[in-house]
Amino acid sequence: MNPLDSLTPDPRWQSLVAEYGDLVRMSEAWPRAPGAPQEVARILAVSRHLFCHSWFVYDFLMVAAVQSLIAIEAALRDLLDEPPRRRGPGMRNLVERAVSRGLIPEEQAEGVLAAVDLRNSWLHVGGQKVISPAIAQQVVAESHAVIADLYTTQARSSSEVAE
């Protein structure tokens, strides 16, 4: 018996997708970052699983989106050699440093910074936030794309230095 068979889908999904597998297929289309360290890849995987499992627990959409932004922060810390610490530079500072080092193009940085502002509004205002599937899908998918681009850019930069 599949344990998912005993779970009940959240009714808010009824008019949006037909089944759990639709969310799985959607998440499988998001880019991966083969060069990312295991920690970053694990955080991204958790965000995908949360997105898919929101079929059963709708509030997982918010958690999936936030988790995917945590993955961007972890990737930036990795690529900028910034160890995690209690009072390190904020994510905005990390994004700005990544832009100045050519890791994130200016046009992509605007979207990442907008996501940082969105995350801050979700987390620092208080209360349980609920976001739409469209917003969650966009944030999680874009986070995957940003991280894939970061590690592609890093690999390209490393090979250019080696030449």
BELGI-V754968 format. One line per field, one symbol per residue. ss: DSSP state (2 for helix, 1 for strand, 0 for the rest). phi: phi as a letter, one per 20 degrees, with the letter a starting at -180 (. if undefined). psi: psi as a letter, one per 40 degrees, with the letter a starting at -180 (. if undefined). Layout:
ss: ???
phi: ???
psi: ???
This chain:
ss: 0022220000222000000222222222000000000222222222222222200000022222222222222222222000000000002222222222000002222222222222222222000000002222222222222222222222222222220
phi: .efffeedffffegedcebggfffffffeffdcgeffgffffffffffffgfffgdcgffgffffffffffffffffffeldffbgcefffgffffffffemfcfgfffgffffffffgfffedenneecdfgffgfffffffffffffgfffffffffffff
psi: hhdddeihiheeededididddddddddeiiigdeiidddddddddddddddeeddgdeedddddddddddddddddddefhihidfaiiddddddddddeedhiddddddddddddddddddediihihiidddddddddddddddddddddddddddddd.
